[in-house]
Structures are given as C-alpha cells and as structure tokens.
C-alpha cells in the first residue's frame, strides 16, 4: 500500500512566479517530498498574511492540499495547493554577497533535483549552510558553499569515492597528488590542473561520511582554490546546457566594481 504524503511539511521557497493577478506558483524544497510545485492562491493580495511568510531562505511550515491539475506555466508539473504557511524560525534574509550565494544554492537545487524526489539530509544541509553565508563573501562563506556543493553531488550520486582511485579502486597514497575529473573521477593530475594530496581527499571523504556540515566545512577550508575550480568543472559537466544565471550575475557585478 502506497503511503500518503504528509499534509504539513517543513519547506523553503526556492522560486516563485505569477500564476494570476492574485496568485503565485511556488517551487518549494520540502524535507519530506523534495521539490514541489505549489499554487498559493491570493498570496499577491496586499492584505494576504502569506506575503510576509513566502520569502526565500526562510524555513517555513506549509499545509498542503491534494494535487490539482497541472499549471501550464510550470511545464505541466503536478501542482498541489497551499492551504497555509507559517515561519518556524531561522536567520533573516541575507544581504550583499550572501544574498547572491543563497540564490546560487537555490538555482543548483532547481536545476539538479528532480521533482518529488526527497532528500531529507540535503534539506538539513541547506538549512545549516544558509547562516554561514556572509555579506562580504569571506573564507567561511566559501567553505560553506563548497561543502554544500559536495553534499549535493554526493546525494545525487554524482561524486566518486574521494578516498579511492576511481580507475583502479586502490586507496589513495597520502602524499601523492590527484585531480577530480568530471568523467573519470579521482585520477592523476595533468599539467596546470587543480590538484589535491591524497590526504586532503581522504579527509573530505571522511567528513562526507560523518554527515556533519561543520566537519565538511572544516575539511574544505584549507583547500578552497583547488576545490572551487574542481567543483565548478564538475557542476558545469552535470548541468550540461543549463548554465547558472546567478553565477554570471555575480561575475558581472564583480567586473563593474573592479
């Protein structure tokens, strides 16, 4: 017998767009069901209590109705109705670079997660990451972003075992250098490629297995330049023809400020 989906769930708003003059279609990231398309009727009305609740990066509790007919604007996805929503605590809306970083995380989830594919551990990792994104884009923020990218790739089965040579399945030598290749996994580095010591990759794998985002951020902190380059290539490979708009906006703004 198929289990019924819970009517009350923890969620974050990843994206929203107009559905009518008074209603919105929300793309929610829920703990129990993953990404859901949800129609919020009347949410755009000036007196609607939902206006102050349905904000990005705020952990909310939503009450959902049964699935309804598809919304044409959402590509035919099955849509459920929003019966109610309330804020359940958490950090305030980020500012500066932290805001762009938050939207970057949202865009990754929107483009890499299938609908109605639950990832409760990833949900908690997302919630844990948001408070570590700072307005000045410091090293702590960068470590938080890299840790989330690693957790996301591992949850989706797109990250090789970082403690083994992918081709031979032999344990890594602590003092040798290795690269993270999108197609071949953990391999010997080529000239000018970002590389890591075997010890560094084994440390990352141990932190991933431990499950603590704090431990994973700590493992990322000492290898940020190489990790950023390697994960960017890995994500670009798996995104294919779906470029990340948030990253391009950030780069354009950095050029204007230089």
C-alpha positions in Angstrom: 0.0 0.0 0.0 1.4 3.4 -1.0 2.0 5.7 1.9 0.2 9.1 1.9 2.3 12.2 1.6 2.2 14.4 4.8 -0.1 17.4 4.5 2.1 19.5 6.8 5.8 19.8 5.9 8.9 21.8 6.5 9.9 23.8 3.4 12.0 26.6 1.8 10.8 28.7 -1.1 13.3 28.3 -3.9 11.5 30.3 -6.6 8.1 31.8 -7.4 6.3 33.3 -10.3 2.9 34.8 -11.1 0.1 32.4 -11.8 -2.7 35.0 -11.9 -3.4 38.6 -10.8 -3.6 37.4 -7.2 -1.8 34.0 -7.0 1.7 32.6 -7.3 3.2 29.3 -8.3 5.9 28.3 -5.7 8.8 26.0 -6.2 9.3 24.6 -2.7 12.1 22.4 -1.4 10.4 20.3 1.3 12.0 17.9 3.7 9.6 15.0 3.1 8.9 15.2 -0.6 11.7 17.2 -2.2 10.9 19.8 -4.8 7.2 20.5 -5.2 5.2 22.9 -7.4 2.6 24.6 -5.2 -0.1 27.2 -6.0 -0.6 29.9 -3.4 -3.9 31.4 -4.2 -4.4 35.0 -3.1 -0.7 35.3 -2.0 -0.2 38.5 -4.0 -3.1 40.4 -2.4 -1.9 43.3 -0.3 -3.7 42.0 2.8 -2.6 38.4 2.5 -0.7 37.1 5.5 1.3 34.9 3.2 3.2 37.8 1.7 5.4 38.1 4.8 6.0 34.3 5.0 6.6 33.1 1.5 10.1 34.5 1.3 13.3 32.8 0.2 15.8 31.4 2.7 13.2 31.3 5.5 12.3 27.9 7.0 8.6 27.6 7.0 5.9 25.0 7.7 3.4 24.6 5.0 0.0 22.9 4.9 -0.8 21.4 1.5 -3.9 20.1 -0.2 -4.2 17.2 -2.7 -2.6 17.5 -6.1 -4.6 19.5 -8.6 -4.4 19.9 -12.4 -1.1 21.0 -13.9 -0.2 24.6 -14.4 0.8 25.4 -18.0 3.4 27.9 -16.8 5.2 25.1 -14.9 5.6 22.8 -17.9 2.8 20.5 -16.9 4.1 19.6 -13.5 1.6 18.3 -11.0 0.7 21.1 -8.6 -0.6 21.0 -5.1 -2.5 23.8 -3.3 -1.1 25.8 -0.4 -3.6 25.8 2.5 -1.4 27.7 5.0 2.2 28.6 5.8 4.0 29.9 8.9 7.5 30.9 9.7 9.3 28.5 12.1 12.4 30.4 12.9 15.8 30.8 11.4 18.1 33.5 10.1 17.0 36.7 8.5 17.1 37.5 4.8 20.8 37.6 3.7 22.4 40.7 2.3 25.2 41.5 -0.1 27.2 38.6 -1.5 25.3 36.3 0.9 22.1 37.0 -1.0 23.7 36.0 -4.3 25.2 32.9 -2.7 21.8 31.9 -1.4 20.2 32.3 -4.8 23.1 30.3 -6.3 22.2 27.4 -3.9 18.6 27.7 -4.9 19.5 27.6 -8.6 21.6 24.5 -8.1 18.6 22.7 -6.4 16.2 23.9 -9.1 18.4 22.6 -11.9 19.7 19.4 -10.4 16.9 18.0 -8.3 14.0 16.1 -9.9 10.5 16.9 -8.6 9.1 14.8 -5.8 12.5 13.2 -5.1 13.0 13.5 -1.3 16.5 14.3 0.1 15.9 15.0 3.8 19.7 15.1 4.6 20.2 17.6 1.8 17.3 19.6 3.2 19.0 19.9 6.6 22.4 20.6 4.9 20.8 23.5 3.0 19.3 24.9 6.3 22.6 24.5 8.0 24.5 26.3 5.2 22.4 29.5 5.0 23.6 31.1 8.3 27.3 30.6 7.2 26.9 32.8 4.1 28.2 36.3 4.9 27.8 39.6 3.1 31.5 40.0 2.5 32.0 36.6 0.8 34.8 35.6 3.2 36.6 32.3 3.5 33.9 30.9 5.8 31.3 31.6 3.2 33.4 30.0 0.5 33.9 26.9 2.7 30.1 26.7 3.3 29.4 26.9 -0.5 32.0 24.2 -1.3 30.7 21.9 1.5 27.1 22.2 0.2 28.2 21.5 -3.4 30.0 18.4 -2.3 26.9 17.3 -0.2 24.6 17.9 -3.2 26.8 16.0 -5.6 27.1 13.1 -3.2 23.3 13.0 -2.6 22.7 12.8 -6.3 25.3 10.0 -6.9 27.5 12.3 -9.0 30.5 12.3 -6.7 33.0 9.4 -6.7 34.5 8.0 -3.6 37.2 10.5 -2.8 39.3 8.0 -0.9 40.0 5.7 -3.9 41.5 6.0 -7.3 38.4 5.7 -9.5 40.1 3.6 -12.2 41.9 1.1 -10.0 39.8 1.4 -6.8 43.0 1.4 -4.9 43.3 3.6 -1.7 44.9 7.0 -2.3 48.5 7.5 -1.3 48.6 10.3 1.3 51.5 12.2 -0.3 50.6 11.9 -4.0 48.7 14.4 -6.0 45.3 13.7 -7.5 42.7 15.6 -9.6 38.9 15.4 -9.6 37.7 14.8 -13.2 34.1 15.0 -14.2 34.2 12.0 -16.4 37.0 9.8 -14.9 36.7 10.6 -11.2 39.8 10.7 -8.9 42.8 10.5 -11.3 46.4 11.6 -11.6 46.5 15.3 -12.4 47.5 16.7 -15.8 49.6 19.9 -16.1 48.0 23.0 -14.6 45.0 21.1 -13.3 43.8 21.8 -9.8 45.0 19.0 -7.6 44.9 17.7 -4.0 47.0 15.5 -1.9 45.7 12.0 -1.2 45.4 13.0 2.5 43.2 16.0 1.6 40.8 13.9 -0.5 40.6 11.2 2.2 39.8 13.9 4.7 37.0 15.2 2.5 35.5 11.7 2.1 35.7 11.1 5.9 33.8 14.3 6.5 31.1 13.4 3.9 30.6 10.0 5.6 30.5 11.6 9.0 27.5 13.7 7.9 28.3 16.8 9.8 28.3 20.0 7.7 30.6 21.6 10.2 33.2 18.9 9.7 32.8 19.2 6.0 33.3 22.9 6.0 36.4 22.4 8.1 37.8 19.9 5.6 37.1 22.4 2.7 38.6 25.4 4.4 42.3 24.6 3.7 41.9 23.7 0.0 39.4 26.3 -1.2 41.1 27.5 -4.5 41.6 23.9 -5.9 38.2 22.8 -4.6 36.4 25.7 -6.2 37.9 25.1 -9.6 37.3 21.3 -9.4 33.7 21.6 -8.3 32.9 24.3 -10.8 34.1 21.9 -13.6 32.1 19.0 -12.1 28.9 21.0 -11.8 29.3 22.5 -15.3 29.6 19.0 -16.7 26.4 17.7 -15.0 24.4 20.9 -15.7 25.1 20.5 -19.4 23.2 23.1 -21.4 21.7 24.7 -18.2 24.1 27.5 -17.3 23.9 29.1 -13.8 22.5 32.6 -14.2 23.3 33.6 -10.6 27.0 32.9 -11.0 27.1 35.0 -14.2 25.3 37.9 -12.5 27.9 37.8 -9.6 30.8 37.8 -12.1 29.3 40.8 -14.0 28.9 42.8 -10.7 32.4 42.0 -9.7 33.7 43.4 -13.1 31.7 46.6 -12.5 33.2 47.1 -9.0 36.8 46.5 -10.1 
